């Protein structure tokens, strides 16, 4: 059994669409304050280009836990 985690940060673009940035294996003690600060930095630095324009606002953030049970593997 393998368990993985993914941090998903969702932003709103200039066009009003939503864009998700995902990062694998976030640190275990990640806090809401750290995530929102990172999201603010991403918006301020304007480092990602999207078809909807610049990222202008935070929408949400979540950590997804995923467990895989391999039943057969050759």
C-alpha positions as CSV (number, residue, x, y, z in Angstrom):
1,X,0.0,0.0,0.0
2,X,1.3,3.4,-1.0
3,X,0.0,6.7,0.4
4,X,0.8,10.0,-1.2
5,X,-0.2,13.6,-0.6
6,X,-0.8,16.5,-3.0
7,X,-1.2,20.2,-2.1
8,X,-3.7,21.8,-4.5
9,X,-3.8,25.6,-4.6
10,X,-6.6,27.1,-6.6
11,X,-6.5,30.7,-8.0
12,X,-8.8,33.0,-9.9
13,X,-7.5,34.6,-13.1
14,X,-8.2,38.0,-14.7
15,X,-10.8,36.3,-16.9
16,X,-12.6,34.9,-13.8
17,X,-11.6,31.3,-14.5
18,X,-10.0,29.0,-12.0
19,X,-6.5,27.5,-12.2
20,X,-5.1,24.8,-9.9
21,X,-1.4,24.4,-9.1
22,X,-0.5,21.0,-7.5
23,X,2.6,20.1,-5.6
24,X,3.4,16.6,-4.5
25,X,4.5,15.6,-1.0
26,X,4.0,18.8,1.0
27,X,5.6,18.8,4.4
28,X,3.6,17.2,7.1
29,X,3.3,20.2,9.4
30,X,2.2,22.7,6.7
31,X,-0.1,25.4,8.1
32,X,-2.9,27.5,6.6
33,X,-0.8,30.6,7.2
34,X,2.2,29.1,5.2
35,X,0.0,28.1,2.3
36,X,-1.8,31.5,2.1
37,X,1.5,33.3,2.3
38,X,2.9,31.2,-0.6
39,X,-0.3,31.8,-2.6
40,X,0.1,35.6,-2.0
41,X,3.7,35.4,-3.2
42,X,2.7,33.5,-6.4
43,X,0.1,36.2,-7.2
44,X,2.5,39.0,-6.3
45,X,5.4,37.6,-8.4
46,X,3.2,36.9,-11.4
47,X,5.3,33.9,-12.3
48,X,2.6,31.7,-14.0
49,X,1.1,32.4,-17.4
50,X,-2.5,31.2,-18.0
51,X,-4.9,31.4,-20.9
52,X,-7.2,33.4,-18.5
53,X,-4.5,36.0,-17.8
54,X,-2.7,36.7,-14.6
55,X,-3.6,35.1,-11.3
56,X,-5.4,37.8,-9.3
57,X,-6.9,36.1,-6.3
58,X,-6.8,33.0,-4.0
59,X,-9.7,30.7,-4.3
60,X,-8.9,27.7,-2.1
61,X,-6.2,25.2,-1.0
62,X,-6.4,21.6,0.1
63,X,-4.3,18.6,0.8
64,X,-5.4,15.4,-1.0
65,X,-4.5,12.1,0.5
66,X,-4.3,9.2,-1.9
67,X,-3.9,5.5,-1.0
68,X,-3.1,2.9,-3.7
69,X,-3.6,-0.8,-3.0
70,X,-1.8,-2.8,-5.7
71,X,-3.7,-6.0,-6.3
72,X,-1.4,-7.3,-9.1
73,X,1.9,-6.2,-10.5
74,X,3.9,-8.1,-13.1
